[in-house]
Amino acid sequence: MKKVFKVKNLECAHCAAKMQKEIEKLDGVNSASVSFLTQKFVLDVADEKYDEIILSSRKIIKKIEPDCEIVL
């Protein structure tokens, strides 16, 4: 399942790259892209792990940039 989300308060391209790298390591993630320029988060995941991966992704994003959030 591929989904596109808007990202709020992403203020650093380096942070976006770190988020992407960490999210791609999650089990069940086929691909992930966090774009500072477009303020978008594109996630392609296994359907059965979708909820778990979204929760983990939100935690990763908050850890790297506390004010940043995914708009679901």
Phi and psi restraints in degrees (range 20) as a CNS / XPLOR table:
assign (resid 1 and name C) (resid 2 and name N)
       (resid 2 and name CA) (resid 2 and name C) 1.0 -110.8 20.0 2
assign (resid 2 and name N) (resid 2 and name CA)
       (resid 2 and name C) (resid 3 and name N) 1.0 128.7 20.0 2
assign (resid 2 and name C) (resid 3 and name N)
       (resid 3 and name CA) (resid 3 and name C) 1.0 -132.0 20.0 2
assign (resid 3 and name N) (resid 3 and name CA)
       (resid 3 and name C) (resid 4 and name N) 1.0 149.5 20.0 2
assign (resid 3 and name C) (resid 4 and name N)
       (resid 4 and name CA) (resid 4 and name C) 1.0 -118.8 20.0 2
assign (resid 4 and name N) (resid 4 and name CA)
       (resid 4 and name C) (resid 5 and name N) 1.0 129.7 20.0 2
assign (resid 4 and name C) (resid 5 and name N)
       (resid 5 and name CA) (resid 5 and name C) 1.0 -123.3 20.0 2
assign (resid 5 and name N) (resid 5 and name CA)
       (resid 5 and name C) (resid 6 and name N) 1.0 150.8 20.0 2
assign (resid 5 and name C) (resid 6 and name N)
       (resid 6 and name CA) (resid 6 and name C) 1.0 -84.7 20.0 2
assign (resid 6 and name N) (resid 6 and name CA)
       (resid 6 and name C) (resid 7 and name N) 1.0 145.0 20.0 2
assign (resid 6 and name C) (resid 7 and name N)
       (resid 7 and name CA) (resid 7 and name C) 1.0 -115.6 20.0 2
assign (resid 7 and name N) (resid 7 and name CA)
       (resid 7 and name C) (resid 8 and name N) 1.0 131.9 20.0 2
assign (resid 7 and name C) (resid 8 and name N)
       (resid 8 and name CA) (resid 8 and name C) 1.0 -105.6 20.0 2
assign (resid 8 and name N) (resid 8 and name CA)
       (resid 8 and name C) (resid 9 and name N) 1.0 142.3 20.0 2
assign (resid 8 and name C) (resid 9 and name N)
       (resid 9 and name CA) (resid 9 and name C) 1.0 64.5 20.0 2
assign (resid 9 and name N) (resid 9 and name CA)
       (resid 9 and name C) (resid 10 and name N) 1.0 30.6 20.0 2
assign (resid 9 and name C) (resid 10 and name N)
       (resid 10 and name CA) (resid 10 and name C) 1.0 -84.5 20.0 2
assign (resid 10 and name N) (resid 10 and name CA)
       (resid 10 and name C) (resid 11 and name N) 1.0 112.2 20.0 2
assign (resid 10 and name C) (resid 11 and name N)
       (resid 11 and name CA) (resid 11 and name C) 1.0 -112.1 20.0 2
assign (resid 11 and name N) (resid 11 and name CA)
       (resid 11 and name C) (resid 12 and name N) 1.0 5.6 20.0 2
assign (resid 11 and name C) (resid 12 and name N)
       (resid 12 and name CA) (resid 12 and name C) 1.0 -148.8 20.0 2
assign (resid 12 and name N) (resid 12 and name CA)
       (resid 12 and name C) (resid 13 and name N) 1.0 125.5 20.0 2
assign (resid 12 and name C) (resid 13 and name N)
       (resid 13 and name CA) (resid 13 and name C) 1.0 -65.9 20.0 2
assign (resid 13 and name N) (resid 13 and name CA)
       (resid 13 and name C) (resid 14 and name N) 1.0 -36.7 20.0 2
assign (resid 13 and name C) (resid 14 and name N)
       (resid 14 and name CA) (resid 14 and name C) 1.0 -63.7 20.0 2
assign (resid 14 and name N) (resid 14 and name CA)
       (resid 14 and name C) (resid 15 and name N) 1.0 -41.2 20.0 2
assign (resid 14 and name C) (resid 15 and name N)
       (resid 15 and name CA) (resid 15 and name C) 1.0 -63.6 20.0 2
assign (resid 15 and name N) (resid 15 and name CA)
       (resid 15 and name C) (resid 16 and name N) 1.0 -40.7 20.0 2
assign (resid 15 and name C) (resid 16 and name N)
       (resid 16 and name CA) (resid 16 and name C) 1.0 -60.0 20.0 2
assign (resid 16 and name N) (resid 16 and name CA)
       (resid 16 and name C) (resid 17 and name N) 1.0 -41.8 20.0 2
assign (resid 16 and name C) (resid 17 and name N)
       (resid 17 and name CA) (resid 17 and name C) 1.0 -65.3 20.0 2
assign (resid 17 and name N) (resid 17 and name CA)
       (resid 17 and name C) (resid 18 and name N) 1.0 -40.7 20.0 2
assign (resid 17 and name C) (resid 18 and name N)
       (resid 18 and name CA) (resid 18 and name C) 1.0 -64.5 20.0 2
assign (resid 18 and name N) (resid 18 and name CA)
       (resid 18 and name C) (resid 19 and name N) 1.0 -42.1 20.0 2
assign (resid 18 and name C) (resid 19 and name N)
       (resid 19 and name CA) (resid 19 and name C) 1.0 -60.0 20.0 2
assign (resid 19 and name N) (resid 19 and name CA)
       (resid 19 and name C) (resid 20 and name N) 1.0 -48.9 20.0 2
assign (resid 19 and name C) (resid 20 and name N)
       (resid 20 and name CA) (resid 20 and name C) 1.0 -58.2 20.0 2
assign (resid 20 and name N) (resid 20 and name CA)
       (resid 20 and name C) (resid 21 and name N) 1.0 -45.8 20.0 2
assign (resid 20 and name C) (resid 21 and name N)
       (resid 21 and name CA) (resid 21 and name C) 1.0 -60.9 20.0 2
assign (resid 21 and name N) (resid 21 and name CA)
       (resid 21 and name C) (resid 22 and name N) 1.0 -43.6 20.0 2
assign (resid 21 and name C) (resid 22 and name N)
       (resid 22 and name CA) (resid 22 and name C) 1.0 -70.6 20.0 2
assign (resid 22 and name N) (resid 22 and name CA)
       (resid 22 and name C) (resid 23 and name N) 1.0 -40.7 20.0 2
assign (resid 22 and name C) (resid 23 and name N)
       (resid 23 and name CA) (resid 23 and name C) 1.0 -66.4 20.0 2
assign (resid 23 and name N) (resid 23 and name CA)
       (resid 23 and name C) (resid 24 and name N) 1.0 -37.1 20.0 2
assign (resid 23 and name C) (resid 24 and name N)
       (resid 24 and name CA) (resid 24 and name C) 1.0 -63.2 20.0 2
assign (resid 24 and name N) (resid 24 and name CA)
       (resid 24 and name C) (resid 25 and name N) 1.0 -22.2 20.0 2
assign (resid 24 and name C) (resid 25 and name N)
       (resid 25 and name CA) (resid 25 and name C) 1.0 -77.2 20.0 2
assign (resid 25 and name N) (resid 25 and name CA)
       (resid 25 and name C) (resid 26 and name N) 1.0 -16.4 20.0 2
assign (resid 25 and name C) (resid 26 and name N)
       (resid 26 and name CA) (resid 26 and name C) 1.0 -66.4 20.0 2
assign (resid 26 and name N) (resid 26 and name CA)
       (resid 26 and name C) (resid 27 and name N) 1.0 140.1 20.0 2
assign (resid 26 and name C) (resid 27 and name N)
       (resid 27 and name CA) (resid 27 and name C) 1.0 -64.9 20.0 2
assign (resid 27 and name N) (resid 27 and name CA)
       (resid 27 and name C) (resid 28 and name N) 1.0 127.8 20.0 2
assign (resid 27 and name C) (resid 28 and name N)
       (resid 28 and name CA) (resid 28 and name C) 1.0 100.6 20.0 2
assign (resid 28 and name N) (resid 28 and name CA)
       (resid 28 and name C) (resid 29 and name N) 1.0 -7.5 20.0 2
assign (resid 28 and name C) (resid 29 and name N)
       (resid 29 and name CA) (resid 29 and name C) 1.0 -87.0 20.0 2
assign (resid 29 and name N) (resid 29 and name CA)
       (resid 29 and name C) (resid 30 and name N) 1.0 120.6 20.0 2
assign (resid 29 and name C) (resid 30 and name N)
       (resid 30 and name CA) (resid 30 and name C) 1.0 -81.2 20.0 2
assign (resid 30 and name N) (resid 30 and name CA)
       (resid 30 and name C) (resid 31 and name N) 1.0 -43.1 20.0 2
assign (resid 30 and name C) (resid 31 and name N)
       (resid 31 and name CA) (resid 31 and name C) 1.0 -160.6 20.0 2
assign (resid 31 and name N) (resid 31 and name CA)
       (resid 31 and name C) (resid 32 and name N) 1.0 155.5 20.0 2
assign (resid 31 and name C) (resid 32 and name N)
       (resid 32 and name CA) (resid 32 and name C) 1.0 -145.7 20.0 2
assign (resid 32 and name N) (resid 32 and name CA)
       (resid 32 and name C) (resid 33 and name N) 1.0 145.8 20.0 2
assign (resid 32 and name C) (resid 33 and name N)
       (resid 33 and name CA) (resid 33 and name C) 1.0 -143.1 20.0 2
assign (resid 33 and name N) (resid 33 and name CA)
       (resid 33 and name C) (resid 34 and name N) 1.0 126.1 20.0 2
assign (resid 33 and name C) (resid 34 and name N)
       (resid 34 and name CA) (resid 34 and name C) 1.0 -118.2 20.0 2
assign (resid 34 and name N) (resid 34 and name CA)
       (resid 34 and name C) (resid 35 and name N) 1.0 116.2 20.0 2
assign (resid 34 and name C) (resid 35 and name N)
       (resid 35 and name CA) (resid 35 and name C) 1.0 -109.7 20.0 2
assign (resid 35 and name N) (resid 35 and name CA)
       (resid 35 and name C) (resid 36 and name N) 1.0 118.9 20.0 2
assign (resid 35 and name C) (resid 36 and name N)
       (resid 36 and name CA) (resid 36 and name C) 1.0 -67.8 20.0 2
assign (resid 36 and name N) (resid 36 and name CA)
       (resid 36 and name C) (resid 37 and name N) 1.0 -40.6 20.0 2
assign (resid 36 and name C) (resid 37 and name N)
       (resid 37 and name CA) (resid 37 and name C) 1.0 -64.5 20.0 2
assign (resid 37 and name N) (resid 37 and name CA)
       (resid 37 and name C) (resid 38 and name N) 1.0 -44.7 20.0 2
assign (resid 37 and name C) (resid 38 and name N)
       (resid 38 and name CA) (resid 38 and name C) 1.0 -94.4 20.0 2
assign (resid 38 and name N) (resid 38 and name CA)
       (resid 38 and name C) (resid 39 and name N) 1.0 -9.0 20.0 2
assign (resid 38 and name C) (resid 39 and name N)
       (resid 39 and name CA) (resid 39 and name C) 1.0 58.0 20.0 2
assign (resid 39 and name N) (resid 39 and name CA)
       (resid 39 and name C) (resid 40 and name N) 1.0 43.0 20.0 2
assign (resid 39 and name C) (resid 40 and name N)
       (resid 40 and name CA) (resid 40 and name C) 1.0 -127.5 20.0 2
assign (resid 40 and name N) (resid 40 and name CA)
       (resid 40 and name C) (resid 41 and name N) 1.0 152.6 20.0 2
assign (resid 40 and name C) (resid 41 and name N)
       (resid 41 and name CA) (resid 41 and name C) 1.0 -125.0 20.0 2
assign (resid 41 and name N) (resid 41 and name CA)
       (resid 41 and name C) (resid 42 and name N) 1.0 115.6 20.0 2
assign (resid 41 and name C) (resid 42 and name N)
       (resid 42 and name CA) (resid 42 and name C) 1.0 -109.7 20.0 2
assign (resid 42 and name N) (resid 42 and name CA)
       (resid 42 and name C) (resid 43 and name N) 1.0 127.5 20.0 2
assign (resid 42 and name C) (resid 43 and name N)
       (resid 43 and name CA) (resid 43 and name C) 1.0 -131.1 20.0 2
assign (resid 43 and name N) (resid 43 and name CA)
       (resid 43 and name C) (resid 44 and name N) 1.0 127.9 20.0 2
assign (resid 43 and name C) (resid 44 and name N)
       (resid 44 and name CA) (resid 44 and name C) 1.0 -119.3 20.0 2
assign (resid 44 and name N) (resid 44 and name CA)
       (resid 44 and name C) (resid 45 and name N) 1.0 114.3 20.0 2
assign (resid 44 and name C) (resid 45 and name N)
       (resid 45 and name CA) (resid 45 and name C) 1.0 -134.6 20.0 2
assign (resid 45 and name N) (resid 45 and name CA)
       (resid 45 and name C) (resid 46 and name N) 1.0 163.8 20.0 2
assign (resid 45 and name C) (resid 46 and name N)
       (resid 46 and name CA) (resid 46 and name C) 1.0 -67.8 20.0 2
assign (resid 46 and name N) (resid 46 and name CA)
       (resid 46 and name C) (resid 47 and name N) 1.0 132.6 20.0 2
assign (resid 46 and name C) (resid 47 and name N)
       (resid 47 and name CA) (resid 47 and name C) 1.0 -52.9 20.0 2
assign (resid 47 and name N) (resid 47 and name CA)
       (resid 47 and name C) (resid 48 and name N) 1.0 -42.9 20.0 2
assign (resid 47 and name C) (resid 48 and name N)
       (resid 48 and name CA) (resid 48 and name C) 1.0 -70.1 20.0 2
assign (resid 48 and name N) (resid 48 and name CA)
       (resid 48 and name C) (resid 49 and name N) 1.0 -15.5 20.0 2
assign (resid 48 and name C) (resid 49 and name N)
       (resid 49 and name CA) (resid 49 and name C) 1.0 -107.9 20.0 2
assign (resid 49 and name N) (resid 49 and name CA)
       (resid 49 and name C) (resid 50 and name N) 1.0 5.9 20.0 2
assign (resid 49 and name C) (resid 50 and name N)
       (resid 50 and name CA) (resid 50 and name C) 1.0 -52.1 20.0 2
assign (resid 50 and name N) (resid 50 and name CA)
       (resid 50 and name C) (resid 51 and name N) 1.0 -55.4 20.0 2
assign (resid 50 and name C) (resid 51 and name N)
       (resid 51 and name CA) (resid 51 and name C) 1.0 -61.0 20.0 2
assign (resid 51 and name N) (resid 51 and name CA)
       (resid 51 and name C) (resid 52 and name N) 1.0 -43.0 20.0 2
assign (resid 51 and name C) (resid 52 and name N)
       (resid 52 and name CA) (resid 52 and name C) 1.0 -63.3 20.0 2
assign (resid 52 and name N) (resid 52 and name CA)
       (resid 52 and name C) (resid 53 and name N) 1.0 -41.9 20.0 2
assign (resid 52 and name C) (resid 53 and name N)
       (resid 53 and name CA) (resid 53 and name C) 1.0 -70.1 20.0 2
assign (resid 53 and name N) (resid 53 and name CA)
       (resid 53 and name C) (resid 54 and name N) 1.0 -39.3 20.0 2
assign (resid 53 and name C) (resid 54 and name N)
       (resid 54 and name CA) (resid 54 and name C) 1.0 -60.8 20.0 2
assign (resid 54 and name N) (resid 54 and name CA)
       (resid 54 and name C) (resid 55 and name N) 1.0 -45.4 20.0 2
assign (resid 54 and name C) (resid 55 and name N)
       (resid 55 and name CA) (resid 55 and name C) 1.0 -60.9 20.0 2
assign (resid 55 and name N) (resid 55 and name CA)
       (resid 55 and name C) (resid 56 and name N) 1.0 -46.4 20.0 2
assign (resid 55 and name C) (resid 56 and name N)
       (resid 56 and name CA) (resid 56 and name C) 1.0 -64.4 20.0 2
assign (resid 56 and name N) (resid 56 and name CA)
       (resid 56 and name C) (resid 57 and name N) 1.0 -39.7 20.0 2
assign (resid 56 and name C) (resid 57 and name N)
       (resid 57 and name CA) (resid 57 and name C) 1.0 -62.8 20.0 2
assign (resid 57 and name N) (resid 57 and name CA)
       (resid 57 and name C) (resid 58 and name N) 1.0 -42.9 20.0 2
assign (resid 57 and name C) (resid 58 and name N)
       (resid 58 and name CA) (resid 58 and name C) 1.0 -61.3 20.0 2
assign (resid 58 and name N) (resid 58 and name CA)
       (resid 58 and name C) (resid 59 and name N) 1.0 -40.2 20.0 2
assign (resid 58 and name C) (resid 59 and name N)
       (resid 59 and name CA) (resid 59 and name C) 1.0 -64.6 20.0 2
assign (resid 59 and name N) (resid 59 and name CA)
       (resid 59 and name C) (resid 60 and name N) 1.0 -43.4 20.0 2
assign (resid 59 and name C) (resid 60 and name N)
       (resid 60 and name CA) (resid 60 and name C) 1.0 -61.5 20.0 2
assign (resid 60 and name N) (resid 60 and name CA)
       (resid 60 and name C) (resid 61 and name N) 1.0 -46.5 20.0 2
assign (resid 60 and name C) (resid 61 and name N)
       (resid 61 and name CA) (resid 61 and name C) 1.0 -61.7 20.0 2
assign (resid 61 and name N) (resid 61 and name CA)
       (resid 61 and name C) (resid 62 and name N) 1.0 -44.5 20.0 2
assign (resid 61 and name C) (resid 62 and name N)
       (resid 62 and name CA) (resid 62 and name C) 1.0 -64.2 20.0 2
assign (resid 62 and name N) (resid 62 and name CA)
       (resid 62 and name C) (resid 63 and name N) 1.0 -37.4 20.0 2
assign (resid 62 and name C) (resid 63 and name N)
       (resid 63 and name CA) (resid 63 and name C) 1.0 -64.9 20.0 2
assign (resid 63 and name N) (resid 63 and name CA)
       (resid 63 and name C) (resid 64 and name N) 1.0 -41.3 20.0 2
assign (resid 63 and name C) (resid 64 and name N)
       (resid 64 and name CA) (resid 64 and name C) 1.0 -79.4 20.0 2
assign (resid 64 and name N) (resid 64 and name CA)
       (resid 64 and name C) (resid 65 and name N) 1.0 -42.0 20.0 2
assign (resid 64 and name C) (resid 65 and name N)
       (resid 65 and name CA) (resid 65 and name C) 1.0 -139.7 20.0 2
assign (resid 65 and name N) (resid 65 and name CA)
       (resid 65 and name C) (resid 66 and name N) 1.0 95.0 20.0 2
assign (resid 65 and name C) (resid 66 and name N)
       (resid 66 and name CA) (resid 66 and name C) 1.0 -54.9 20.0 2
assign (resid 66 and name N) (resid 66 and name CA)
       (resid 66 and name C) (resid 67 and name N) 1.0 -30.4 20.0 2
assign (resid 66 and name C) (resid 67 and name N)
       (resid 67 and name CA) (resid 67 and name C) 1.0 -86.6 20.0 2
assign (resid 67 and name N) (resid 67 and name CA)
       (resid 67 and name C) (resid 68 and name N) 1.0 -7.8 20.0 2
assign (resid 67 and name C) (resid 68 and name N)
       (resid 68 and name CA) (resid 68 and name C) 1.0 -84.3 20.0 2
assign (resid 68 and name N) (resid 68 and name CA)
       (resid 68 and name C) (resid 69 and name N) 1.0 144.2 20.0 2
assign (resid 68 and name C) (resid 69 and name N)
       (resid 69 and name CA) (resid 69 and name C) 1.0 -149.6 20.0 2
assign (resid 69 and name N) (resid 69 and name CA)
       (resid 69 and name C) (resid 70 and name N) 1.0 155.1 20.0 2
assign (resid 69 and name C) (resid 70 and name N)
       (resid 70 and name CA) (resid 70 and name C) 1.0 -88.6 20.0 2
assign (resid 70 and name N) (resid 70 and name CA)
       (resid 70 and name C) (resid 71 and name N) 1.0 132.1 20.0 2
assign (resid 70 and name C) (resid 71 and name N)
       (resid 71 and name CA) (resid 71 and name C) 1.0 -92.7 20.0 2
assign (resid 71 and name N) (resid 71 and name CA)
       (resid 71 and name C) (resid 72 and name N) 1.0 110.6 20.0 2
